[in-house]
Amino acid sequence: MITLKTKKALLLKKFAKLFISLAAVVFITLVANPGLAAGHHYVQSTTPTIFFHGYNSGAHAEQYMVNGIKKAGVTKTVITAEVAADGKVTLQGHIPNGAVNPLVMVNFENSRNTDYAMQGQWVKNVVVKLQQSYHIKKMNIEAHSMGNMAVMYYLLANGQNKKLPQLQKQVAMAGTFDGAMGWNEPSNLTVNKKTGKPSAENDAFKKLLPLRHTYPQQVQVLNIYGDLGGGNDSQVSNSSCQTLRYLINSRTKSYREVKITGQDAKHELLHHNPYVNKLLIKFFWEK
């Protein structure tokens, strides 16, 4: 005869075995798919995030960021948008239906073009190609160095166009908004810390001034720049980066500046910086 005490002991033993089996399944799943452990921390969105590189660079400059984002479990989907010298866009790879947080690495074949209006058209070509191919209605953008000028000139011409996918979040990294050192940055450039207004404006910056009245108001902006100790990242002054505040003119949903210091704050290393990757992940996708 089985006593009540014996029945309880047998039940407990069964529950213990079941718990151990479930724990083993979970452990094996997480080992095989490390991103799943962190996945619940991130928004589950079909909105793509588009990466634009800077002058004399290419999609390879975006690879470290993209690899880190994938490893963190944010997404499994990455494609490349190849932009030919004539502006024609070819998509390499495929975004499956319902893909979570897809990434688009942009590669400009003519990466030495300094015609910002033309670069802005190239950005539009990428956006339109994604819209036609995947019917996207929203997008996020990250840009490094002069890639920010391409994005800004795109917004200058198309920021109020409701027929295009609407920008939600924008990361500007080492942006050459009022020029680059030793090239087209005004000498002894300073900015008003409260408004971002520069002490002098180069011609490219002046052409962007209409954005002060047209910048898309739904956008959240994160402005990241590096300081090696002298108020610059070796190629762009912090002042030039900070003039973005003036162009935005308090129109956006949010605006935040983050200064990066240390050896990895160098201009060409910002997008190879683990801390910057954490900032990107938190800003774009963390719940």
ChimeraX commands (.cxc) that place a marker at each C-alpha (Angstrom):
marker #1 position 0.00,0.00,0.00 radius 0.5
marker #1 position 1.34,3.40,-1.09 radius 0.5
marker #1 position 1.07,5.97,1.62 radius 0.5
marker #1 position 0.27,9.66,1.09 radius 0.5
marker #1 position 3.84,10.50,2.05 radius 0.5
marker #1 position 5.17,8.12,-0.62 radius 0.5
marker #1 position 2.87,9.63,-3.26 radius 0.5
marker #1 position 4.13,13.11,-2.47 radius 0.5
marker #1 position 7.73,11.92,-2.71 radius 0.5
marker #1 position 7.08,10.33,-6.13 radius 0.5
marker #1 position 5.37,13.50,-7.41 radius 0.5
marker #1 position 8.25,15.65,-6.23 radius 0.5
marker #1 position 10.69,13.31,-7.95 radius 0.5
marker #1 position 8.73,13.59,-11.25 radius 0.5
marker #1 position 8.63,17.39,-11.00 radius 0.5
marker #1 position 12.37,17.47,-10.31 radius 0.5
marker #1 position 13.09,15.37,-13.41 radius 0.5
marker #1 position 10.79,17.54,-15.55 radius 0.5
marker #1 position 12.46,20.74,-14.28 radius 0.5
marker #1 position 15.94,19.39,-15.01 radius 0.5
marker #1 position 14.86,18.35,-18.53 radius 0.5
marker #1 position 13.36,21.77,-19.27 radius 0.5
marker #1 position 16.41,23.55,-17.87 radius 0.5
marker #1 position 18.66,21.44,-20.10 radius 0.5
marker #1 position 16.58,22.32,-23.19 radius 0.5
marker #1 position 16.72,26.02,-22.37 radius 0.5
marker #1 position 20.48,25.86,-21.75 radius 0.5
marker #1 position 21.18,24.05,-25.03 radius 0.5
marker #1 position 18.95,26.49,-26.93 radius 0.5
marker #1 position 20.72,29.53,-25.51 radius 0.5
marker #1 position 24.17,28.06,-26.16 radius 0.5
marker #1 position 23.23,27.37,-29.77 radius 0.5
marker #1 position 21.57,30.79,-30.14 radius 0.5
marker #1 position 23.31,33.23,-27.78 radius 0.5
marker #1 position 21.31,36.16,-29.12 radius 0.5
marker #1 position 18.07,34.68,-27.77 radius 0.5
marker #1 position 19.15,35.39,-24.21 radius 0.5
marker #1 position 19.16,39.10,-24.91 radius 0.5
marker #1 position 16.44,39.20,-27.57 radius 0.5
marker #1 position 13.62,40.02,-25.18 radius 0.5
marker #1 position 15.38,43.28,-24.27 radius 0.5
marker #1 position 14.86,44.66,-27.78 radius 0.5
marker #1 position 11.93,45.97,-29.76 radius 0.5
marker #1 position 10.62,43.48,-32.32 radius 0.5
marker #1 position 10.17,45.74,-35.32 radius 0.5
marker #1 position 10.30,45.36,-39.10 radius 0.5
marker #1 position 11.72,48.90,-39.41 radius 0.5
marker #1 position 15.12,48.74,-41.17 radius 0.5
marker #1 position 18.19,50.62,-39.93 radius 0.5
marker #1 position 20.35,51.99,-42.74 radius 0.5
marker #1 position 24.10,52.61,-42.35 radius 0.5
marker #1 position 25.98,55.23,-44.40 radius 0.5
marker #1 position 29.78,55.45,-44.51 radius 0.5
marker #1 position 31.98,58.51,-44.95 radius 0.5
marker #1 position 34.44,59.91,-47.48 radius 0.5
marker #1 position 36.82,57.46,-49.20 radius 0.5
marker #1 position 35.30,54.58,-47.26 radius 0.5
marker #1 position 32.78,51.82,-47.86 radius 0.5
marker #1 position 30.41,49.31,-46.34 radius 0.5
marker #1 position 33.39,47.58,-44.71 radius 0.5
marker #1 position 33.47,50.48,-42.23 radius 0.5
marker #1 position 30.00,49.44,-41.04 radius 0.5
marker #1 position 30.88,45.77,-40.55 radius 0.5
marker #1 position 32.10,45.98,-36.94 radius 0.5
marker #1 position 28.90,47.70,-35.84 radius 0.5
marker #1 position 26.70,45.27,-37.75 radius 0.5
marker #1 position 28.54,42.23,-36.38 radius 0.5
marker #1 position 28.17,43.53,-32.82 radius 0.5
marker #1 position 24.47,44.20,-33.31 radius 0.5
marker #1 position 23.89,40.69,-34.66 radius 0.5
marker #1 position 25.91,39.10,-31.86 radius 0.5
marker #1 position 23.82,40.94,-29.28 radius 0.5
marker #1 position 20.73,39.22,-30.67 radius 0.5
marker #1 position 19.08,42.33,-32.10 radius 0.5
marker #1 position 18.64,40.87,-35.59 radius 0.5
marker #1 position 19.62,38.04,-37.92 radius 0.5
marker #1 position 19.03,39.96,-41.15 radius 0.5
marker #1 position 21.63,42.07,-42.96 radius 0.5
marker #1 position 21.64,43.15,-46.60 radius 0.5
marker #1 position 23.84,45.53,-48.62 radius 0.5
marker #1 position 22.73,48.38,-50.87 radius 0.5
marker #1 position 25.33,48.96,-53.58 radius 0.5
marker #1 position 25.12,52.47,-55.04 radius 0.5
marker #1 position 26.83,52.76,-58.42 radius 0.5
marker #1 position 28.57,55.93,-59.56 radius 0.5
marker #1 position 25.47,56.86,-61.56 radius 0.5
marker #1 position 23.28,56.47,-58.45 radius 0.5
marker #1 position 21.66,53.18,-59.42 radius 0.5
marker #1 position 20.99,50.99,-56.38 radius 0.5
marker #1 position 21.33,47.21,-56.32 radius 0.5
marker #1 position 20.31,45.27,-53.23 radius 0.5
marker #1 position 22.44,42.28,-52.27 radius 0.5
marker #1 position 20.74,39.82,-49.96 radius 0.5
marker #1 position 17.10,39.53,-48.99 radius 0.5
marker #1 position 14.93,40.71,-46.10 radius 0.5
marker #1 position 12.43,37.93,-45.32 radius 0.5
marker #1 position 8.84,38.87,-44.66 radius 0.5
marker #1 position 8.49,39.86,-41.00 radius 0.5
marker #1 position 12.26,39.99,-40.39 radius 0.5
marker #1 position 13.04,41.61,-37.04 radius 0.5
marker #1 position 15.17,44.80,-36.96 radius 0.5
marker #1 position 16.83,44.29,-40.38 radius 0.5
marker #1 position 20.07,46.15,-41.16 radius 0.5
marker #1 position 21.06,47.72,-44.47 radius 0.5
marker #1 position 24.74,48.42,-45.14 radius 0.5
marker #1 position 25.15,51.07,-47.85 radius 0.5
marker #1 position 28.18,51.14,-50.12 radius 0.5
marker #1 position 28.85,54.17,-52.34 radius 0.5
marker #1 position 30.97,53.14,-55.33 radius 0.5
marker #1 position 32.12,56.75,-55.72 radius 0.5
marker #1 position 33.08,57.36,-52.10 radius 0.5
marker #1 position 35.09,60.49,-52.91 radius 0.5
marker #1 position 32.19,62.51,-54.24 radius 0.5
marker #1 position 31.79,65.79,-52.34 radius 0.5
marker #1 position 28.66,66.97,-54.14 radius 0.5
marker #1 position 26.34,66.78,-51.14 radius 0.5
marker #1 position 23.17,67.37,-53.14 radius 0.5
marker #1 position 24.07,64.40,-55.35 radius 0.5
marker #1 position 24.85,62.30,-52.29 radius 0.5
marker #1 position 21.47,63.27,-50.87 radius 0.5
marker #1 position 19.89,61.95,-54.07 radius 0.5
marker #1 position 21.82,58.71,-53.62 radius 0.5
marker #1 position 20.37,58.38,-50.13 radius 0.5
marker #1 position 16.91,58.89,-51.61 radius 0.5
marker #1 position 17.64,56.23,-54.23 radius 0.5
marker #1 position 18.46,53.75,-51.45 radius 0.5
marker #1 position 15.33,54.65,-49.51 radius 0.5
marker #1 position 13.10,54.38,-52.59 radius 0.5
marker #1 position 14.65,51.03,-53.58 radius 0.5
marker #1 position 13.90,49.64,-50.11 radius 0.5
marker #1 position 10.40,51.07,-50.28 radius 0.5
marker #1 position 9.73,49.48,-53.66 radius 0.5
marker #1 position 11.27,46.15,-52.70 radius 0.5
marker #1 position 9.93,45.76,-49.16 radius 0.5
marker #1 position 7.14,48.35,-48.81 radius 0.5
marker #1 position 8.78,49.93,-45.78 radius 0.5
marker #1 position 6.98,52.86,-44.17 radius 0.5
marker #1 position 9.52,53.77,-41.48 radius 0.5
marker #1 position 13.32,53.70,-41.17 radius 0.5
marker #1 position 16.25,54.46,-38.88 radius 0.5
marker #1 position 19.58,55.89,-40.07 radius 0.5
marker #1 position 23.16,55.83,-38.81 radius 0.5
marker #1 position 25.87,57.81,-40.62 radius 0.5
marker #1 position 29.57,58.35,-40.06 radius 0.5
marker #1 position 31.65,61.40,-40.97 radius 0.5
marker #1 position 30.70,62.88,-44.36 radius 0.5
marker #1 position 27.93,60.32,-44.70 radius 0.5
marker #1 position 26.02,62.63,-42.39 radius 0.5
marker #1 position 26.09,65.32,-45.07 radius 0.5
marker #1 position 24.48,62.92,-47.52 radius 0.5
marker #1 position 21.73,62.26,-44.97 radius 0.5
marker #1 position 21.27,65.95,-44.16 radius 0.5
marker #1 position 20.95,66.92,-47.83 radius 0.5
marker #1 position 18.47,64.07,-48.25 radius 0.5
marker #1 position 16.42,65.51,-45.39 radius 0.5
marker #1 position 16.77,69.00,-46.83 radius 0.5
marker #1 position 15.10,67.87,-50.04 radius 0.5
marker #1 position 12.79,65.14,-48.72 radius 0.5
marker #1 position 12.28,65.57,-44.98 radius 0.5
marker #1 position 8.67,66.68,-45.41 radius 0.5
marker #1 position 7.77,64.16,-48.12 radius 0.5
marker #1 position 5.09,61.96,-46.55 radius 0.5
marker #1 position 5.13,59.58,-49.52 radius 0.5
marker #1 position 8.58,58.35,-48.51 radius 0.5
marker #1 position 9.39,56.15,-45.49 radius 0.5
marker #1 position 9.45,58.33,-42.39 radius 0.5
marker #1 position 12.67,58.64,-40.42 radius 0.5
marker #1 position 12.24,57.57,-36.78 radius 0.5
marker #1 position 15.72,57.53,-35.23 radius 0.5
marker #1 position 18.96,59.08,-36.45 radius 0.5
marker #1 position 22.51,58.57,-35.19 radius 0.5
marker #1 position 25.10,61.09,-36.37 radius 0.5
marker #1 position 28.66,59.95,-35.73 radius 0.5
marker #1 position 31.61,62.33,-36.20 radius 0.5
marker #1 position 29.46,64.50,-38.43 radius 0.5
marker #1 position 31.18,67.11,-40.62 radius 0.5
marker #1 position 28.23,69.48,-40.45 radius 0.5
marker #1 position 30.31,72.67,-40.54 radius 0.5
marker #1 position 33.29,71.11,-42.28 radius 0.5
marker #1 position 36.36,69.01,-41.53 radius 0.5
marker #1 position 39.67,70.21,-40.11 radius 0.5
marker #1 position 42.21,71.30,-42.69 radius 0.5
marker #1 position 39.62,71.32,-45.43 radius 0.5
marker #1 position 36.37,73.29,-45.24 radius 0.5
marker #1 position 35.91,73.91,-41.52 radius 0.5
marker #1 position 35.96,77.63,-40.63 radius 0.5
marker #1 position 39.08,78.61,-38.70 radius 0.5
marker #1 position 38.82,78.86,-34.91 radius 0.5
marker #1 position 35.31,77.47,-35.02 radius 0.5
marker #1 position 33.29,77.67,-31.81 radius 0.5
marker #1 position 29.65,77.02,-31.01 radius 0.5
marker #1 position 27.04,78.40,-28.68 radius 0.5
marker #1 position 26.62,75.51,-26.21 radius 0.5
marker #1 position 22.94,76.26,-25.72 radius 0.5
marker #1 position 21.86,76.66,-29.35 radius 0.5
marker #1 position 24.67,75.02,-31.33 radius 0.5
marker #1 position 25.04,78.13,-33.47 radius 0.5
marker #1 position 28.53,78.25,-35.01 radius 0.5
marker #1 position 30.82,81.27,-34.96 radius 0.5
marker #1 position 31.13,80.91,-38.74 radius 0.5
marker #1 position 29.34,78.87,-41.41 radius 0.5
marker #1 position 30.83,77.27,-44.50 radius 0.5
marker #1 position 28.84,77.22,-47.75 radius 0.5
marker #1 position 27.57,73.66,-47.32 radius 0.5
marker #1 position 26.28,74.48,-43.83 radius 0.5
marker #1 position 24.51,77.62,-45.05 radius 0.5
marker #1 position 22.58,75.57,-47.61 radius 0.5
marker #1 position 21.29,73.36,-44.77 radius 0.5
marker #1 position 19.82,76.26,-42.78 radius 0.5
marker #1 position 16.26,75.74,-44.13 radius 0.5
marker #1 position 16.27,72.52,-42.05 radius 0.5
marker #1 position 15.83,74.76,-39.00 radius 0.5
marker #1 position 12.21,75.08,-40.12 radius 0.5
marker #1 position 11.63,71.73,-41.82 radius 0.5
marker #1 position 13.51,69.10,-39.79 radius 0.5
marker #1 position 11.13,66.13,-39.30 radius 0.5
marker #1 position 9.62,66.52,-35.85 radius 0.5
marker #1 position 9.07,62.82,-35.16 radius 0.5
marker #1 position 12.80,62.02,-35.23 radius 0.5
marker #1 position 14.89,61.08,-32.20 radius 0.5
marker #1 position 18.54,62.10,-32.69 radius 0.5
marker #1 position 21.73,60.85,-31.06 radius 0.5
marker #1 position 24.87,62.86,-31.89 radius 0.5
marker #1 position 28.12,60.98,-31.13 radius 0.5
marker #1 position 31.56,62.55,-31.50 radius 0.5
marker #1 position 35.09,61.80,-30.33 radius 0.5
marker #1 position 37.54,63.91,-28.35 radius 0.5
marker #1 position 41.18,62.83,-28.21 radius 0.5
marker #1 position 41.89,65.63,-25.75 radius 0.5
marker #1 position 42.12,68.67,-28.00 radius 0.5
marker #1 position 38.44,69.12,-28.77 radius 0.5
marker #1 position 38.57,66.98,-31.92 radius 0.5
marker #1 position 38.84,63.39,-33.15 radius 0.5
marker #1 position 41.90,64.15,-35.33 radius 0.5
marker #1 position 39.78,65.02,-38.38 radius 0.5
marker #1 position 36.64,66.78,-37.19 radius 0.5
marker #1 position 36.30,69.26,-34.34 radius 0.5
marker #1 position 33.71,68.75,-31.66 radius 0.5
marker #1 position 32.40,72.20,-32.59 radius 0.5
marker #1 position 31.61,71.12,-36.15 radius 0.5
marker #1 position 29.79,68.05,-34.83 radius 0.5
marker #1 position 27.84,70.11,-32.30 radius 0.5
marker #1 position 26.44,72.46,-34.94 radius 0.5
marker #1 position 23.87,69.75,-35.65 radius 0.5
marker #1 position 21.97,71.14,-32.67 radius 0.5
marker #1 position 21.55,74.45,-34.51 radius 0.5
marker #1 position 20.23,72.79,-37.66 radius 0.5
marker #1 position 17.72,70.76,-35.67 radius 0.5
marker #1 position 16.54,73.92,-33.87 radius 0.5
marker #1 position 14.72,72.01,-31.08 radius 0.5
marker #1 position 12.28,70.57,-33.63 radius 0.5
marker #1 position 12.94,66.89,-33.08 radius 0.5
marker #1 position 11.29,64.53,-30.61 radius 0.5
marker #1 position 14.60,64.27,-28.76 radius 0.5
marker #1 position 18.24,65.28,-29.16 radius 0.5
marker #1 position 21.22,64.01,-27.21 radius 0.5
marker #1 position 24.98,64.48,-27.53 radius 0.5
marker #1 position 27.54,61.93,-26.35 radius 0.5
marker #1 position 31.27,62.69,-26.32 radius 0.5
marker #1 position 33.56,59.67,-26.63 radius 0.5
marker #1 position 37.06,59.87,-25.14 radius 0.5
marker #1 position 40.09,57.59,-25.11 radius 0.5
marker #1 position 42.14,56.06,-27.91 radius 0.5
marker #1 position 39.07,54.62,-29.67 radius 0.5
marker #1 position 37.60,58.12,-29.96 radius 0.5
marker #1 position 39.75,58.70,-33.05 radius 0.5
marker #1 position 37.73,59.60,-36.14 radius 0.5
marker #1 position 38.20,56.34,-38.04 radius 0.5
marker #1 position 37.88,54.21,-34.89 radius 0.5
marker #1 position 34.56,55.49,-33.57 radius 0.5
marker #1 position 32.63,52.89,-35.55 radius 0.5
marker #1 position 34.99,50.20,-34.20 radius 0.5
marker #1 position 34.36,51.15,-30.58 radius 0.5
marker #1 position 32.54,48.63,-28.32 radius 0.5
marker #1 position 31.04,51.42,-26.20 radius 0.5
marker #1 position 29.66,53.14,-29.30 radius 0.5
marker #1 position 28.06,49.84,-30.30 radius 0.5
marker #1 position 26.34,49.67,-26.93 radius 0.5
marker #1 position 25.05,53.20,-27.44 radius 0.5
marker #1 position 23.66,52.27,-30.86 radius 0.5
marker #1 position 21.93,49.16,-29.57 radius 0.5
marker #1 position 20.42,50.98,-26.61 radius 0.5
marker #1 position 19.24,53.93,-28.70 radius 0.5
marker #1 position 17.81,52.05,-31.67 radius 0.5
marker #1 position 16.38,48.89,-30.14 radius 0.5
marker #1 position 16.37,48.61,-26.37 radius 0.5
marker #1 position 12.90,48.56,-24.85 radius 0.5
marker link #1:1,2 radius 0.2
marker link #1:2,3 radius 0.2
marker link #1:3,4 radius 0.2
marker link #1:4,5 radius 0.2
marker link #1:5,6 radius 0.2
marker link #1:6,7 radius 0.2
marker link #1:7,8 radius 0.2
marker link #1:8,9 radius 0.2
marker link #1:9,10 radius 0.2
marker link #1:10,11 radius 0.2
marker link #1:11,12 radius 0.2
marker link #1:12,13 radius 0.2
marker link #1:13,14 radius 0.2
marker link #1:14,15 radius 0.2
marker link #1:15,16 radius 0.2
marker link #1:16,17 radius 0.2
marker link #1:17,18 radius 0.2
marker link #1:18,19 radius 0.2
marker link #1:19,20 radius 0.2
marker link #1:20,21 radius 0.2
marker link #1:21,22 radius 0.2
marker link #1:22,23 radius 0.2
marker link #1:23,24 radius 0.2
marker link #1:24,25 radius 0.2
marker link #1:25,26 radius 0.2
marker link #1:26,27 radius 0.2
marker link #1:27,28 radius 0.2
marker link #1:28,29 radius 0.2
marker link #1:29,30 radius 0.2
marker link #1:30,31 radius 0.2
marker link #1:31,32 radius 0.2
marker link #1:32,33 radius 0.2
marker link #1:33,34 radius 0.2
marker link #1:34,35 radius 0.2
marker link #1:35,36 radius 0.2
marker link #1:36,37 radius 0.2
marker link #1:37,38 radius 0.2
marker link #1:38,39 radius 0.2
marker link #1:39,40 radius 0.2
marker link #1:40,41 radius 0.2
marker link #1:41,42 radius 0.2
marker link #1:42,43 radius 0.2
marker link #1:43,44 radius 0.2
marker link #1:44,45 radius 0.2
marker link #1:45,46 radius 0.2
marker link #1:46,47 radius 0.2
marker link #1:47,48 radius 0.2
marker link #1:48,49 radius 0.2
marker link #1:49,50 radius 0.2
marker link #1:50,51 radius 0.2
marker link #1:51,52 radius 0.2
marker link #1:52,53 radius 0.2
marker link #1:53,54 radius 0.2
marker link #1:54,55 radius 0.2
marker link #1:55,56 radius 0.2
marker link #1:56,57 radius 0.2
marker link #1:57,58 radius 0.2
marker link #1:58,59 radius 0.2
marker link #1:59,60 radius 0.2
marker link #1:60,61 radius 0.2
marker link #1:61,62 radius 0.2
marker link #1:62,63 radius 0.2
marker link #1:63,64 radius 0.2
marker link #1:64,65 radius 0.2
marker link #1:65,66 radius 0.2
marker link #1:66,67 radius 0.2
marker link #1:67,68 radius 0.2
marker link #1:68,69 radius 0.2
marker link #1:69,70 radius 0.2
marker link #1:70,71 radius 0.2
marker link #1:71,72 radius 0.2
marker link #1:72,73 radius 0.2
marker link #1:73,74 radius 0.2
marker link #1:74,75 radius 0.2
marker link #1:75,76 radius 0.2
marker link #1:76,77 radius 0.2
marker link #1:77,78 radius 0.2
marker link #1:78,79 radius 0.2
marker link #1:79,80 radius 0.2
marker link #1:80,81 radius 0.2
marker link #1:81,82 radius 0.2
marker link #1:82,83 radius 0.2
marker link #1:83,84 radius 0.2
marker link #1:84,85 radius 0.2
marker link #1:85,86 radius 0.2
marker link #1:86,87 radius 0.2
marker link #1:87,88 radius 0.2
marker link #1:88,89 radius 0.2
marker link #1:89,90 radius 0.2
marker link #1:90,91 radius 0.2
marker link #1:91,92 radius 0.2
marker link #1:92,93 radius 0.2
marker link #1:93,94 radius 0.2
marker link #1:94,95 radius 0.2
marker link #1:95,96 radius 0.2
marker link #1:96,97 radius 0.2
marker link #1:97,98 radius 0.2
marker link #1:98,99 radius 0.2
marker link #1:99,100 radius 0.2
marker link #1:100,101 radius 0.2
marker link #1:101,102 radius 0.2
marker link #1:102,103 radius 0.2
marker link #1:103,104 radius 0.2
marker link #1:104,105 radius 0.2
marker link #1:105,106 radius 0.2
marker link #1:106,107 radius 0.2
marker link #1:107,108 radius 0.2
marker link #1:108,109 radius 0.2
marker link #1:109,110 radius 0.2
marker link #1:110,111 radius 0.2
marker link #1:111,112 radius 0.2
marker link #1:112,113 radius 0.2
marker link #1:113,114 radius 0.2
marker link #1:114,115 radius 0.2
marker link #1:115,116 radius 0.2
marker link #1:116,117 radius 0.2
marker link #1:117,118 radius 0.2
marker link #1:118,119 radius 0.2
marker link #1:119,120 radius 0.2
marker link #1:120,121 radius 0.2
marker link #1:121,122 radius 0.2
marker link #1:122,123 radius 0.2
marker link #1:123,124 radius 0.2
marker link #1:124,125 radius 0.2
marker link #1:125,126 radius 0.2
marker link #1:126,127 radius 0.2
marker link #1:127,128 radius 0.2
marker link #1:128,129 radius 0.2
marker link #1:129,130 radius 0.2
marker link #1:130,131 radius 0.2
marker link #1:131,132 radius 0.2
marker link #1:132,133 radius 0.2
marker link #1:133,134 radius 0.2
marker link #1:134,135 radius 0.2
marker link #1:135,136 radius 0.2
marker link #1:136,137 radius 0.2
marker link #1:137,138 radius 0.2
marker link #1:138,139 radius 0.2
marker link #1:139,140 radius 0.2
marker link #1:140,141 radius 0.2
marker link #1:141,142 radius 0.2
marker link #1:142,143 radius 0.2
marker link #1:143,144 radius 0.2
marker link #1:144,145 radius 0.2
marker link #1:145,146 radius 0.2
marker link #1:146,147 radius 0.2
marker link #1:147,148 radius 0.2
marker link #1:148,149 radius 0.2
marker link #1:149,150 radius 0.2
marker link #1:150,151 radius 0.2
marker link #1:151,152 radius 0.2
marker link #1:152,153 radius 0.2
marker link #1:153,154 radius 0.2
marker link #1:154,155 radius 0.2
marker link #1:155,156 radius 0.2
marker link #1:156,157 radius 0.2
marker link #1:157,158 radius 0.2
marker link #1:158,159 radius 0.2
marker link #1:159,160 radius 0.2
marker link #1:160,161 radius 0.2
marker link #1:161,162 radius 0.2
marker link #1:162,163 radius 0.2
marker link #1:163,164 radius 0.2
marker link #1:164,165 radius 0.2
marker link #1:165,166 radius 0.2
marker link #1:166,167 radius 0.2
marker link #1:167,168 radius 0.2
marker link #1:168,169 radius 0.2
marker link #1:169,170 radius 0.2
marker link #1:170,171 radius 0.2
marker link #1:171,172 radius 0.2
marker link #1:172,173 radius 0.2
marker link #1:173,174 radius 0.2
marker link #1:174,175 radius 0.2
marker link #1:175,176 radius 0.2
marker link #1:176,177 radius 0.2
marker link #1:177,178 radius 0.2
marker link #1:178,179 radius 0.2
marker link #1:179,180 radius 0.2
marker link #1:180,181 radius 0.2
marker link #1:181,182 radius 0.2
marker link #1:182,183 radius 0.2
marker link #1:183,184 radius 0.2
marker link #1:184,185 radius 0.2
marker link #1:185,186 radius 0.2
marker link #1:186,187 radius 0.2
marker link #1:187,188 radius 0.2
marker link #1:188,189 radius 0.2
marker link #1:189,190 radius 0.2
marker link #1:190,191 radius 0.2
marker link #1:191,192 radius 0.2
marker link #1:192,193 radius 0.2
marker link #1:193,194 radius 0.2
marker link #1:194,195 radius 0.2
marker link #1:195,196 radius 0.2
marker link #1:196,197 radius 0.2
marker link #1:197,198 radius 0.2
marker link #1:198,199 radius 0.2
marker link #1:199,200 radius 0.2
marker link #1:200,201 radius 0.2
marker link #1:201,202 radius 0.2
marker link #1:202,203 radius 0.2
marker link #1:203,204 radius 0.2
marker link #1:204,205 radius 0.2
marker link #1:205,206 radius 0.2
marker link #1:206,207 radius 0.2
marker link #1:207,208 radius 0.2
marker link #1:208,209 radius 0.2
marker link #1:209,210 radius 0.2
marker link #1:210,211 radius 0.2
marker link #1:211,212 radius 0.2
marker link #1:212,213 radius 0.2
marker link #1:213,214 radius 0.2
marker link #1:214,215 radius 0.2
marker link #1:215,216 radius 0.2
marker link #1:216,217 radius 0.2
marker link #1:217,218 radius 0.2
marker link #1:218,219 radius 0.2
marker link #1:219,220 radius 0.2
marker link #1:220,221 radius 0.2
marker link #1:221,222 radius 0.2
marker link #1:222,223 radius 0.2
marker link #1:223,224 radius 0.2
marker link #1:224,225 radius 0.2
marker link #1:225,226 radius 0.2
marker link #1:226,227 radius 0.2
marker link #1:227,228 radius 0.2
marker link #1:228,229 radius 0.2
marker link #1:229,230 radius 0.2
marker link #1:230,231 radius 0.2
marker link #1:231,232 radius 0.2
marker link #1:232,233 radius 0.2
marker link #1:233,234 radius 0.2
marker link #1:234,235 radius 0.2
marker link #1:235,236 radius 0.2
marker link #1:236,237 radius 0.2
marker link #1:237,238 radius 0.2
marker link #1:238,239 radius 0.2
marker link #1:239,240 radius 0.2
marker link #1:240,241 radius 0.2
marker link #1:241,242 radius 0.2
marker link #1:242,243 radius 0.2
marker link #1:243,244 radius 0.2
marker link #1:244,245 radius 0.2
marker link #1:245,246 radius 0.2
marker link #1:246,247 radius 0.2
marker link #1:247,248 radius 0.2
marker link #1:248,249 radius 0.2
marker link #1:249,250 radius 0.2
marker link #1:250,251 radius 0.2
marker link #1:251,252 radius 0.2
marker link #1:252,253 radius 0.2
marker link #1:253,254 radius 0.2
marker link #1:254,255 radius 0.2
marker link #1:255,256 radius 0.2
marker link #1:256,257 radius 0.2
marker link #1:257,258 radius 0.2
marker link #1:258,259 radius 0.2
marker link #1:259,260 radius 0.2
marker link #1:260,261 radius 0.2
marker link #1:261,262 radius 0.2
marker link #1:262,263 radius 0.2
marker link #1:263,264 radius 0.2
marker link #1:264,265 radius 0.2
marker link #1:265,266 radius 0.2
marker link #1:266,267 radius 0.2
marker link #1:267,268 radius 0.2
marker link #1:268,269 radius 0.2
marker link #1:269,270 radius 0.2
marker link #1:270,271 radius 0.2
marker link #1:271,272 radius 0.2
marker link #1:272,273 radius 0.2
marker link #1:273,274 radius 0.2
marker link #1:274,275 radius 0.2
marker link #1:275,276 radius 0.2
marker link #1:276,277 radius 0.2
marker link #1:277,278 radius 0.2
marker link #1:278,279 radius 0.2
marker link #1:279,280 radius 0.2
marker link #1:280,281 radius 0.2
marker link #1:281,282 radius 0.2
marker link #1:282,283 radius 0.2
marker link #1:283,284 radius 0.2
marker link #1:284,285 radius 0.2
marker link #1:285,286 radius 0.2
marker link #1:286,287 radius 0.2
view
